[in-house]
Amino acid sequence: TFGNNARSALSAAALAAAARVLARPELMDDAYRLLEWILGANPFQMSLMNGVGVLQPCALSFQMGNIPGGVTFGIHGDEHDLPRYDNPWLCHDEYYGYQTSQFLWAVLALEALAR
């Protein structure tokens, strides 16, 4: 696979919705942890959002370069389901709109619950 950032962000948005519908605010903790993974609380201590954190991947986009606030594909797993980030040419550093949009969706859903 090409990384788990879109899936993690979408799961965070779903957990935020579940916390609201089920009146279970403790689900927000898991949603925040999923977003924190993207922002650097991962085994590589690498923020996968451009412009956030100390260690960030360089974008694999020769046409556009780095996009501030853009979320890359991210870390993937190996055959033993262990985190793996070994070769930037495997598209882990590419930006696609759905990783960033789902991250923003999750942030907005969590912000709405915090009010």
Secondary structure per residue as TSV (DSSP state, phi and psi in degrees):
chain	resnum	aa	ss	phi	psi
A	1	T	-	360.0	171.2
A	2	F	-	-106.4	22.0
A	3	G	-	118.2	162.0
A	4	N	S	-117.0	11.2
A	5	N	H	-63.6	-43.0
A	6	A	H	-63.8	-43.3
A	7	R	H	-66.0	-41.2
A	8	S	H	-63.8	-44.0
A	9	A	H	-66.7	-41.2
A	10	L	H	-64.7	-39.1
A	11	S	H	-64.5	-37.2
A	12	A	H	-64.0	-41.5
A	13	A	H	-64.1	-40.4
A	14	A	H	-65.7	-39.9
A	15	L	H	-65.2	-37.6
A	16	A	H	-63.5	-43.0
A	17	A	H	-63.6	-41.9
A	18	A	H	-64.4	-39.0
A	19	A	H	-61.1	-39.0
A	20	R	H	-70.9	-50.7
A	21	V	H	-67.2	-41.2
A	22	L	H	-89.9	-3.0
A	23	A	T	55.3	47.4
A	24	R	-	-124.6	82.2
A	25	P	T	-61.8	-19.2
A	26	E	T	-64.4	-21.1
A	27	L	H	-66.9	-21.3
A	28	M	H	-64.0	-31.9
A	29	D	H	-59.6	-43.6
A	30	D	H	-66.7	-37.6
A	31	A	H	-62.9	-45.0
A	32	Y	H	-61.9	-39.7
A	33	R	H	-61.6	-37.9
A	34	L	H	-64.1	-41.0
A	35	L	H	-71.4	-35.1
A	36	E	H	-63.8	-32.8
A	37	W	H	-56.6	-46.2
A	38	I	H	-65.7	-34.0
A	39	L	T	-88.0	3.7
A	40	G	T	128.5	-6.9
A	41	A	-	-85.6	62.6
A	42	N	S	-134.1	169.7
A	43	P	T	-60.2	-18.4
A	44	F	T	-99.2	-1.6
A	45	Q	-	48.3	41.5
A	46	M	-	-116.9	125.9
A	47	S	-	-77.1	130.5
A	48	L	-	-100.3	14.5
A	49	M	B	-113.4	125.6
A	50	N	T	-65.1	132.1
A	51	G	T	91.2	0.3
A	52	V	S	-121.2	129.7
A	53	G	S	88.4	177.0
A	54	V	S	-89.3	-44.9
A	55	L	-	-106.1	119.2
A	56	Q	-	-136.1	148.5
A	57	P	-	-73.7	152.5
A	58	C	-	-83.9	139.0
A	59	A	-	-66.0	141.3
A	60	L	-	-97.3	58.5
A	61	S	-	-136.1	102.5
A	62	F	T	-73.0	-26.1
A	63	Q	T	-78.5	-38.6
A	64	M	T	-109.9	-25.4
A	65	G	-	72.6	-158.5
A	66	N	-	-74.1	140.7
A	67	I	-	-115.1	109.2
A	68	P	T	-55.7	127.9
A	69	G	T	84.0	-4.3
A	70	G	-	-74.5	139.5
A	71	V	B	-104.1	128.2
A	72	T	B	-83.2	172.9
A	73	F	-	-53.6	-49.8
A	74	G	-	101.2	-164.4
A	75	I	-	-74.7	143.3
A	76	H	E	-121.9	-179.5
A	77	G	E	-112.2	155.6
A	78	D	-	-92.5	-169.6
A	79	E	T	-65.9	-15.1
A	80	H	T	-103.6	11.5
A	81	D	S	62.7	33.0
A	82	L	-	-97.9	147.0
A	83	P	E	-60.2	139.6
A	84	R	E	-144.2	132.4
A	85	Y	-	-147.9	82.1
A	86	D	-	-117.4	-22.3
A	87	N	-	-140.0	107.9
A	88	P	G	-63.5	-17.8
A	89	W	G	-79.0	0.7
A	90	L	G	-93.0	19.3
A	91	C	T	77.8	9.7
A	92	H	T	-64.5	-26.1
A	93	D	T	-98.2	9.0
A	94	E	-	-81.8	148.2
A	95	Y	B	-99.2	131.9
A	96	Y	-	-131.6	151.8
A	97	G	H	-61.3	-30.2
A	98	Y	H	-71.4	-30.3
A	99	Q	H	-64.5	-47.6
A	100	T	H	-68.2	-43.3
A	101	S	H	-66.5	-37.4
A	102	Q	H	-71.9	-33.5
A	103	F	H	-62.0	-47.2
A	104	L	H	-63.6	-39.4
A	105	W	H	-57.9	-46.4
A	106	A	H	-64.1	-42.4
A	107	V	H	-61.6	-45.2
A	108	L	H	-65.0	-38.1
A	109	A	H	-65.0	-40.2
A	110	L	H	-71.5	-37.0
A	111	E	H	-63.2	-40.3
A	112	A	H	-62.2	-34.7
A	113	L	H	-73.9	-29.7
A	114	A	H	-74.6	-16.7
A	115	R	-	-76.1	360.0
